[in-house]
Amino acid sequence: MNREIRRRTSVVGIFPNESSYIRLGTTYLMEYAEDWSVSRAYLGQESIAATLTTAA
């Protein structure tokens, strides 16, 4: 994860202020967390939909 943040910051080069650097890092971390939560789900969307359809 640190390697990817370092790569993205080196692409940008110079940041105008500290908050822009924090925004870039935060955006990547949010994207990473979202990808992780979707890929690590115990129940997929298909199985949840099938369960709801069966229950209704």
N, C-alpha and C positions, 0 to 999 in steps of 0.2 A: 504494500500500500504506500509506504514512504517513497519507494522508487517511482511509482506512478505520479505522485504529487510532485516529486522533484523533476520528473520529465515534463510535466505540464507547466511548471513554473519556469523552466529553462526555455520553453517555447515562447512564453510571453516576454521573458527577459527582464525588463525593468518595470516595477509597479509604481504607480503614482503616489500611493499611500499604503499604510498598513492594512486598512480595511479592505482594499481591493484584493490583497494577498489572502486575507482571511476568507473573503467570499469565494475565491477560487478553490481553496482547500475545503471549505464547507460544502460547496457544490459537489465536489468529487466524493466526499464522504457520504453525502446524502444519496448520491447515485449508487455508490457501492453498497450501502445498507439496503437500498431498495432491491437491487439485483440479488443480494444475498437472501433477503427474506422471501423473495419469489421463488428462487431456485431451491431453497431449503424447506419449503412447506411440506408438512406431513401429509396434507390432503391437497390434491390438485383441484383446480376449478371444476374439472369435469366430474370428479367424484362428489364434490359438494352439490353441484347442480343435479346430479342423478339422485342424490339422497333427498334433496328438497322436492324434486318431482315425484318421487316415490311416496314421500310423506304427505303430499298434498292430495 
